[in-house]
Structure formats: C-alpha cells, structure tokens
Amino acid sequence: MNTSKTLKYILYAVTLSGTLFSGYLSGVKFFNQECAFGSTCPLFFGTPACYVGFALFLTLFILSTILVFKNSSAKKLVIVSIVGFIYSGYYVLDEVRQSLAGTFEWSFLGLSTCAYGFVFFTIAMVLSHTINKNDKRV
C-alpha cells in the first residue's frame, strides 16, 4: 500500500475515533443532562460545545469516508479540520487560562475532553493537509 493510501486510512481512523468520542460526550450530555467524565461543559451560543464538536467530527468522518472509498480531494477535509482546530483550541486556551488562575479542575482522564478533541482535530488537520499537498490532481 502506498503512503498516500496509508495516510487516508489513518485519517479515516482518526475521524472515526473523534466521531465516536464526541458522540459519546454528546449522548451523555443529551440523555443525562450532565457532562461525561466529570468534565466541564462549555457552551457555544447556548449549545453544549460537544454537540458542535460532534457535528464537526461527523462531517470530517463523512468526508474522509468519501476520500478513502471514492478517492476524492482532501480540500474540504483541510477546511473543516482547521475550523475544528480553531474551535477546540479556543476552549483549550480558556481551560489553560483557568488552570493557571487555579480555577479549573482537570478530569480524571488527565486532560479535559476539549483537549482530547483538540488533539484529534490537530491530527486530522495535519493528515488532511499532507494528503491534499501530495494529491497530484489539479
């Protein structure tokens, strides 16, 4: 298997993992009205941030599925992953600021759920950019 195809499958696995993780967080919040893992529940215009994260990861997963099975362009993946990177990064920066001020409690996972989302979005952004850069189509 060539490197480009391997990267596409890794991206597929990362976006699937992000979708499952954010889907779990969203499901717990929706059905139990509390955040998973005892983490904070930041809001985005009154909507739990995990819902928006789930929508972004689901979009990435659908686009990566099309990329892997239909051999499409990765340009849309780059754009959506950058949006997710900025979105989750905003919340992580706020959590770091709160942590430095001594007002933020980290979850038992070691990092906040937003930080894990940020890691998934960062990996997706780097992979999709690399795939897009190596894509020989015009």
C-alpha positions as CSV (number, residue, x, y, z in Angstrom):
1,M,0.0,0.0,0.0
2,N,1.4,3.4,-0.9
3,T,2.0,6.2,1.6
4,S,-0.9,8.3,0.4
5,K,-3.4,5.5,0.8
6,T,-2.0,4.7,4.3
7,L,-2.4,8.3,5.3
8,K,-6.0,8.3,4.1
9,Y,-6.8,5.2,6.2
10,I,-5.1,6.7,9.2
11,L,-7.2,9.9,8.7
12,Y,-10.3,7.7,8.4
13,A,-9.5,6.0,11.7
14,V,-8.8,9.3,13.4
15,T,-12.0,10.9,12.3
16,L,-14.0,7.8,13.2
17,S,-12.4,7.9,16.7
18,G,-13.2,11.6,17.0
19,T,-16.8,11.0,16.0
20,L,-17.2,8.2,18.5
21,F,-15.6,10.1,21.3
22,S,-17.6,13.3,20.7
23,G,-20.7,11.3,20.0
24,Y,-20.3,9.6,23.4
25,L,-19.8,13.0,25.1
26,S,-22.9,14.4,23.3
27,G,-25.0,11.4,24.1
28,V,-24.2,11.5,27.8
29,K,-25.0,15.3,27.8
30,F,-28.2,14.8,25.9
31,F,-29.6,11.9,27.8
32,N,-28.2,12.6,31.3
33,Q,-28.1,16.4,31.3
34,E,-24.5,16.2,32.7
35,C,-21.1,16.0,31.1
36,A,-19.2,12.8,30.8
37,F,-16.1,12.0,32.9
38,G,-16.9,14.8,35.3
39,S,-15.5,17.4,32.9
40,T,-16.7,20.9,32.3
41,C,-19.4,21.6,29.8
42,P,-18.6,24.8,27.9
43,L,-21.3,26.4,25.8
44,F,-21.2,27.7,22.3
45,F,-24.0,30.2,21.9
46,G,-26.1,28.3,24.5
47,T,-25.4,24.9,22.9
48,P,-23.1,22.4,24.6
49,A,-19.7,22.6,22.8
50,C,-19.6,18.8,22.5
51,Y,-22.6,19.0,20.1
52,V,-20.7,21.3,17.8
53,G,-17.6,19.1,18.1
54,F,-19.7,16.0,17.2
55,A,-21.1,17.8,14.1
56,L,-17.6,18.8,13.0
57,F,-16.2,15.3,13.6
58,L,-19.1,13.7,11.8
59,T,-18.5,16.0,8.8
60,L,-14.8,15.0,8.9
61,F,-15.7,11.3,9.1
62,I,-18.1,11.5,6.1
63,L,-15.6,13.4,4.1
64,S,-12.8,11.0,5.0
65,T,-15.1,8.1,4.0
66,I,-15.6,9.7,0.6
67,L,-11.9,10.3,0.4
68,V,-11.0,6.7,1.1
69,F,-13.7,5.0,-0.9
70,K,-14.3,7.4,-3.8
71,N,-10.7,8.9,-4.0
72,S,-11.9,12.5,-3.8
73,S,-10.0,15.6,-2.9
74,A,-8.9,16.4,0.6
75,K,-9.5,20.1,0.3
76,K,-12.8,20.1,2.2
77,L,-11.2,18.0,4.9
78,V,-8.5,20.6,5.3
79,I,-11.0,23.4,5.8
80,V,-13.3,21.5,8.2
81,S,-10.3,20.3,10.3
82,I,-8.9,23.9,10.5
83,V,-12.3,25.0,11.8
84,G,-12.3,22.2,14.3
85,F,-8.7,23.0,15.3
86,I,-9.6,26.7,15.9
87,Y,-12.9,25.8,17.6
88,S,-11.5,23.3,20.1
89,G,-8.3,25.4,20.5
90,Y,-10.4,28.3,21.8
91,Y,-11.8,26.1,24.6
92,V,-8.4,24.6,25.4
93,L,-6.8,28.1,25.7
94,D,-9.6,29.1,28.0
95,E,-9.0,26.0,30.1
96,V,-5.3,26.6,30.3
97,R,-6.0,30.2,31.4
98,Q,-8.4,29.0,34.1
99,S,-5.9,26.3,35.1
100,L,-3.1,28.9,35.5
101,A,-5.5,31.0,37.6
102,G,-6.3,27.9,39.8
103,T,-10.0,27.9,38.8
104,F,-10.0,24.8,36.5
105,E,-10.2,21.2,37.6
106,W,-8.8,18.6,35.2
107,S,-10.8,15.5,34.7
108,F,-9.7,12.0,35.7
109,L,-8.6,11.4,32.1
110,G,-5.6,13.7,32.7
111,L,-6.8,16.2,30.1
112,S,-10.1,17.9,29.5
113,T,-12.4,16.5,26.9
114,C,-11.9,19.6,24.8
115,A,-8.1,19.0,24.9
116,Y,-8.7,15.5,23.5
117,G,-10.9,16.9,20.8
118,F,-8.1,19.4,20.0
119,V,-5.6,16.5,19.7
120,F,-8.0,14.7,17.3
121,F,-8.6,17.9,15.2
122,T,-4.9,18.6,15.1
123,I,-4.0,15.1,13.8
124,A,-6.8,15.4,11.3
125,M,-5.6,18.8,10.1
126,V,-2.0,17.6,9.7
127,L,-3.0,14.4,7.9
128,S,-5.6,16.1,5.6
129,H,-3.1,18.9,4.7
130,T,-0.4,16.3,3.9
131,I,-2.8,14.3,1.8
132,N,-4.0,17.4,0.0
133,K,-0.4,18.6,-0.6
134,N,0.6,15.2,-2.0
135,D,-2.5,14.9,-4.2
136,K,-1.4,15.1,-7.8
137,R,-4.8,16.3,-9.1
138,V,-5.3,19.9,-10.1
